[in-house]
Amino acid sequence: MEGVELNGHPERRLPKLVNVTVKGADGEALLLAMDLLGVAVSSGSACSAGSLEPSHVLLAIGRSPKEAKASLRFSLGRFTTEEEVDRAVEAFREAVARAR
């Protein structure tokens, strides 16, 4: 999607985690939209879970504070189905449109 950038290395990463920055989006609106659409995601990075401050990890890789706050982390589990991933992708498209 235009304006959505992967955080971290494209190949050397854990296969069950995806963290993206949504350029031009309000981070709080993005997180709320995903929740309202029934998809559980986290904001920032795992290292900053529970903090209201921008993720120090995302700041260290060059994201601005606003971009760090407009970042989402998707976590997949052992029992996550392809159908659930497809639903999350569609919800993400809608949430991005709402948050911009």
C-alpha positions in Angstrom: 0.0 0.0 0.0 1.2 3.5 -0.8 2.6 5.2 2.3 3.0 2.0 4.3 6.5 1.1 5.1 7.9 -2.1 6.7 9.9 -1.5 9.8 13.0 -3.7 10.1 14.9 -5.8 7.7 12.8 -7.3 4.9 14.3 -10.8 5.3 16.2 -11.2 8.6 13.2 -11.1 10.9 10.9 -13.3 12.9 8.3 -14.8 10.6 5.4 -14.2 13.0 5.8 -10.5 13.5 5.2 -7.6 11.1 5.7 -3.9 12.1 4.7 -1.2 9.7 4.5 2.6 9.7 1.6 4.3 8.0 2.7 7.6 6.7 0.2 10.5 7.1 -2.0 8.6 9.6 -3.0 9.5 13.1 -1.7 6.6 15.2 -4.4 6.6 17.8 -7.1 6.7 15.1 -5.4 3.8 13.3 -5.3 1.7 16.4 -8.9 2.4 17.3 -10.1 1.7 13.8 -8.4 -1.7 13.8 -10.0 -2.5 17.2 -13.4 -1.4 15.9 -12.9 -3.7 12.9 -12.2 -6.6 15.2 -8.5 -7.0 14.6 -6.1 -6.9 17.6 -2.9 -5.2 16.9 -0.3 -3.3 19.0 1.2 0.1 18.4 4.9 0.8 18.3 7.4 -2.0 19.0 7.3 -4.9 21.5 10.0 -3.1 23.4 7.7 -0.2 24.2 4.6 -2.1 25.0 2.5 -0.2 27.6 4.3 3.1 27.1 2.6 6.3 25.7 6.0 7.5 24.4 7.1 6.7 20.8 9.1 3.5 20.6 12.8 4.1 21.1 13.4 1.2 18.7 11.4 2.9 15.9 13.1 6.2 16.6 16.5 4.5 16.4 15.8 3.1 12.9 15.0 6.6 11.7 11.2 7.0 12.3 10.0 10.4 13.5 8.0 10.5 16.7 4.8 10.9 14.7 5.7 8.0 12.4 6.6 5.8 15.4 3.2 6.5 16.9 1.6 5.7 13.5 3.2 2.2 13.5 1.4 -1.1 14.1 2.7 -4.5 15.1 0.9 -7.6 13.8 1.6 -10.8 15.6 0.7 -14.2 14.2 0.2 -17.3 16.3 0.6 -21.0 15.7 -3.2 -21.3 15.1 -3.6 -18.1 13.0 -5.4 -19.1 9.8 -4.9 -17.7 6.2 -8.5 -16.5 6.4 -7.8 -14.5 9.5 -4.7 -12.9 7.8 -6.8 -12.0 4.8 -9.5 -10.4 7.1 -6.8 -8.5 8.9 -5.4 -7.2 5.6 -8.8 -5.9 4.5 -9.4 -4.3 7.9 -6.0 -2.7 7.7 -6.8 -1.1 4.3 -10.0 0.3 5.8 -8.3 1.5 9.0 -5.6 3.3 7.0 -8.3 5.1 4.9 -10.1 6.1 8.1 -6.9 7.3 9.9 -5.7 9.4 7.0 
